Amino acid sequence: MRAALALLILNFAFCILHCGREAAVPPPAPARETLEIAYVGAPELVVHAKADDASPVVTKFLNGESVSVLSKKGDWVEVRTTDGSGWAHGADLTNAAGAKAEETNPTPKFRKAPSPVSQPGAHGTVYIEAAVNTEGDVTHTQIITNTTGSDTLAAQNEAALKQAKFYPIVQKGQKKDFLYYYRVDY
């Protein structure tokens, strides 16, 4: 009985000493210094876990977004992400002046270009207007000019453009619908 009582007292003392303590939390890692602030100049910036295209994608930034560059390694730059950092192609970044120019006059860019339509011996131009939504999908097309003399050729180019996919145009942080004018010369 005395042994049980002694054990109970020891457990109680242990609990008083240790149970009320919070686990030690290591101090946060010091913030890394930013080398520069850059802007996404490509349609999107793909950020990888390592400086290797085969490594997992950590996140993506859209055209015009600012990123903090932490370090550089050859053609790669380490950028800050919400979960730490990752690696992206430095060529996909621009400076503030380049970002301002793109913001003022954005250039539509294909994510998936229209398939080429060939017609040996054809001469002339097919000019098509395409309405593109905020997700980069072609929602409507209209043939504006067809000087090839072939309605079939114009229709094939229109069908190819309908299957195309664009990167979204981002202005002031908002995706925008836009019109794209597609010209094919034969």
Secondary structure, DSSP 8 states (H G I E B T S, - for coil): -HHHHHHHHHHHHHHHHHTT--------------SEEEEE-SSEEEEESSSSTTS-EEEEEETT-EEEEEEEETTEEEEEETTEEEEEEGGGEE-HHHHHHHHHS----EEE-------TT--SEEEEEEEE-TTSBEEEEEEEEE-SS-HHHHHHHHHHHHT-EE--EEETTEEE-EEEEEEEE-
